[in-house]
Amino acid sequence: MGFKCGIVGLPNVGKSTIFNAIAKAHAAASNYPFCTIEPNVGMVPVPDQRLWDISKLFNPQKTTPTTVEFYDIAGLVAGASKGEGLGNQFLGHIKEVEAILHVVRCFEDPNIVHVSGSIDPERDVEVIDTELCLKDLDTINTRYEKTEKLAKTGDKDSKEKMPVYEKVKKALEAGTPLRRIGLTEEEKKLIKDMAFITLKTVLYCANVAENDLPAGGKWVEVVRQIAAREKAEVVVISGKVESELIDLSEDDQKIFLKDLGLEEPGLNSLIRHGYQALQLITYFTAGEKEVRAWTVRKGSKAPQAAGVIHSDFERGFIRAEVMRYEDLLKYGSQAAVKEKGLLRIEGKEYETQDGDVMLFRFSV
């Protein structure tokens, strides 16, 4: 699987509309707050033309893309962390995901009521951030006092953690999401078990009117400024357009998108930005039975990549036979790539590259 992504935002910003479109699911999308009573989950295949190019060469029994799992989480309101609206039950679901897609309303529509009465991306983002910070503050407060007492007794582990806990607590009390305070990788390891929501990678999704595509209107610039402060990705999507795309044939989709000045559906852009933000890459395995795409984090060594398929592959890793997608496509077969001297034998220290086609040798 690629990654898990939770869709959050205020009520009536278009979260469920976008979810329905990109996941082709049937989550409720009504013009009133809290229409989503349980988090809807959709498994979306990652669009990657390379997979299908490889499949044509091998003609396998099965072709399997990697996937992204989207969670449509009900609209949050001010006070959600204290139980307002549908409150904590939804905030808890966010802990399950690796990335948060923060949908921000950037369109005017008198027929769709804004929960705060007007369009204001800066205010809307602040409301959501505040509620998530308050939820994280509850988390650190339950751990802080106990750890502080243990540190005073000389407990080595607690003494190491307390400076980080203090840094976290201070930031959250000020309403600052943890992703903005520059925690080191070592500091992140010390608090990893608490699964802080505001430490997760955020993608901002500006939901715009059809007429504002492709660049977006004035409100999108505000979202871009917010994202720039934390070096986050911004995706511009029209939930209305994405909904209309669902029922079109592939050819009609291309015509529709071209008329709007778009090269691809919003889903493709969203997933690509998600991979970039999370530093994920794709490698492939190929054979007569199956051609398949796999997702790993950038920098993963060959045994780790093998472990995505099965833990036995990682434990018993011997070597990897590797060729580039571009070479396979150019020469047409694994045998031809090998004949050209472009099939490589790599060991445990090989760093997997995006587009690698890999065969793992392992012992049981």
N, C-alpha and C positions, 0 to 999 in steps of 0.2 A: 504494500500500500504506500501511496505517496505521503500524505499527511492528513491529520484531522484538523478541521477548521470550523470554529464556532462563529455563527453569524449573529452579531449583536447590534443594538441601536435602540433609539426611542421607538415607541409605538407609531405606526403609520408612516415610517420612513421608506418602506418598500422591501423590508427584509424577506418576508414570506413570498412576495411577488418574484423577487430575484431567485430565491430558493426554488420555487416552482419551476422557473425557467431553466436554471442551470442544472438542476438535478432531475428535471422532468418528473417531479413527484407531485403529490396532490395535497400539500400543506394548505391549511386555510389561509386565505388572504382577504380579510374583510376590513371594512372601514370602521373599525373600532378597536380600542386597546385590548390586549390580552386574548386575541382570537386564537393564538397558539397555546394550547393547554399543556402539551407535552413537547419536548424537543423533537422535531422531525429530523430523521437522519436519512441522508441520501448518498449513495455510492456513485461517484461520477468517474467514468473512464477518462484518463488523461490523454488529450489529443496529441499524437506524436506520429507524424507521417513516416518517420524512420522505421517504426515498428512494422508498418504495412509494406514498406519497400523491402524489408528483410523477409517478410512473410511470402511475398511474391517469388522470391528466389528459392525458398525452401519448400513451398507448398505444403505446410504442415497440416496435421489433423486439427490443430487448434491454434488460434492466435489470441494471446491474452495481454491486454494493456494493463499498466499499473493504474491505481485509482486514488481519488481524493475523497475523503469522507466529510460531508458537510453536515453540521448540526444547526438547525434553525431554532434559535433560542428566543423565547418570547420577549417582547419589548420591555425594556427597563424604564423606570421613571425615578425621579428624585425620591429618595427614601427607600429604594429597593433593598438596600443592605440592611434596613431595619424592618423589612417585611411589607413595605408599601407595594401596592400593585400585587404582583405574584411573587415578588421578592426572592428570598434566598433559595427556593427550590430551583430557580433558573440559574442563579449565580453559581450554584454548585456544579451544574453541568459544564460550565466553562472550564473547570479544572481538568476535564478529560481531554482537552484539545491542545494542539501544539501551536496553533496560530489563531488569531482572532480577526475576523473580517468585520470591521466597524462600518456599518452602512450609515451614511450621512445624507439626509434629504437636501437635495439641491434643486428642487423643482417647485414651482407654484402650481396649485390645483385647488380651487375653491370647493371642489367636491370631496376632497380628502382632508379631513380635519387634522391640523397639527396639534399635538398634545399641549404645546406651549403657546399656541396661537399665532406664531409667525415663523418664517424661515430664518434661522440663525445658526450656521454650522459651528461657529466658535462656542456658543452657549450649549448646543446639543452635545458636542464632544466633551465639554467640561462636565456636564451632568453625568454622562456615562463613566468618565474617568473617576469622578468623585465617588460614585457608588462602588466601583471596582476597588478603589483605594480603601474605602471603608470596610469592604469585605476582607481585604488583605490585612487591614489593621486588626480586625477581630482575630485573624489567624496568628499574627505575631504576638498579640497581647496574651493569648492563651499559652504561648510557649515562653514568653519573655521572663515572667516572674520566676518560674521554676528554674530556668537556666541561670538567671541571676543569682539565685540562692545557692545553686550548685557551684557556680564560679567562685563565690565567697568562701566555700569550703575547700577550695584548691583543686576542684575537678578540672583536669587539663582540657578535656574536650569542650566543656562549657566556657572556660576562659578564652579559648580560641574563637568561639562563636559569638561571644557577647559584643565585641566591637562591630561586627556585621549586623547583629540584631539591633543595636542602637542606631546604626546608620539607616537601616530599613524602617524602624519605628519612627524616627524623626522625619524621614521623607514622606511616609504615609500620613502622618499627622498634619503635614503641610499640604496634603492633597496632591503630592507628586508621584506619578506612576513610577514604579521601580525600574522600568526599562530606560528611564531618562537620567538616572543618577550615576551611571558609569561604573557599575559593579564589575570587578575583575572576574575572570573565570574561576579563580580560587574561591572568591567570595560567593559566587553563584553555587558552587558545589556545596558549601556549608549550609545553604538554605534550600537546596534542591528538594528536600523531602517535604517542604511546606507548600510546594506547587503554587507559588504566588501568581495570581491572575495577571497583575500589572507588569509582570516580568516576561510575559509571553510576547512573541512577535505579533505586531499589529499591522494589518493591511487596511488602508482606508478605501472605502468604496463610495464614490460620489454618485448618487443616483440622480440622474438628470432627465430633463424632458427630451423627447425625441428631437426637437428643433435645436437643442444645444449640442448635439453630437457633431463631429467627433471630439472636439476639444473640451466642451463643457462651457457653461456660462460663468457669470461673475462669482457665484457661490463656490464653484470648484476651485477658484484661485485661493479662497480662504482655506479650503481643505488642504490644498497643496502647501500653504504656508505652515499649517499645523503639522503636517507630515514632515516637512523639512526640518523642523525643530528636533525631531527624533530620528531623522534619516530613515523614514518609513516609506513604503511604496504606496502609490495612489493609483487606483483603477477607476476609470470613468465608464459607467454603465447606465443604460436606460432600462429599467425594469420592464417598462411597457414594450420596448423594442424586443428585448429578450423573450418576452412572453409570446410575441407575434412570430418570432423565429421558429419556435417549437414545432408549429404545424406546417411549416414549409418544407418542400423537398430541398435536397442539397443544392440543386441548380438555382432554385428560386431564392434560397438563402443568399447565395453569392450575388445575385442581381440586387436583392433588397439591401444587402450590406454595402454594395458598391454605390447605390443611390444615396446612401447616408454618409459616404466618404469613409467607410470602415473596411478594413482588410480581413477581419475575423470577428466571430461572436464574442461577447463579453466573457463567456466562460473560458475561452482559450487565453485571453489576456489575463484573467484572474488567476488561473492556474500557473501561468508562466511567471507572473509577479510573485506568486506564493513560493514557487521553487527558488526564485532569486533571493527572496527575503529570508528563507530558511536555509539557504545554501545547499540545496538538494540537486542531485544529478541523476541521470538515467543510464543504466547499462542494459544489455540484452543477452539472452541466451537463445540459441537457435538450433533446431534439429528437425527431423522428420515428424516427430510426435507433436512438438510445440515450439512456437516462437513466442517469447515472452519478454516484457519490459519489467525492470526492477528499479526501485528507487533507493538510493543511499545518500548519506551526507557527503558533501564535498570533502575530500581529504581521506576518505575511508580506504584502508589498505585492502588488498585482495582477499585475505581471510574474512574480514568484516563483511565485504560484499557477498562472499559465499555464504556467510551466516544468515543473510536475509532470506536465502532460499531454504536453508535448514541448518540448525545448530550443529549437526554432525559434520556438515561441510566445513564449518569453521574449525571445529576441534581437530578434524583429521586432514586439514588442508595440506596438500603437497605442492601443487603448482597451479597456475592458470595459463591456459592458451588464449591469447588475446589478439584480436584484429580490430581495426578501426572500421566503423560503419561505412565511411567514405571509400575505403579500399575494397570492402566487400561489394558495395554497389558498383564500383568502377570495373572490377574484374569478374563479377558475376557468380563466384562460388568460393567456398573455403579452400578448395584444392588449388584454385587459380591464385588466390591470395598467398597461399603457402609456397607455391611455385615461384612467385615474385619475391619471396624472402620477407614478406610483410606479416607473417604470422609469428608472434613472439611468445616465448616461454617466460613467464614472470613468476617471481617468488613471493614470499610473505611480506616483503617491504614495498611491493608495487602499489602505487597510489592509483586507484580506479579513476578513469577519466570518463567524462560525459560522452556517450556514443560508443563506448567499448562493446564489442561482441565477445563474450567470454565463455570458455568451457573450463570447468574446475575438475581437477584430479584430487582425490582425497582417499584416505584409508579409513576403514571402520574399526 
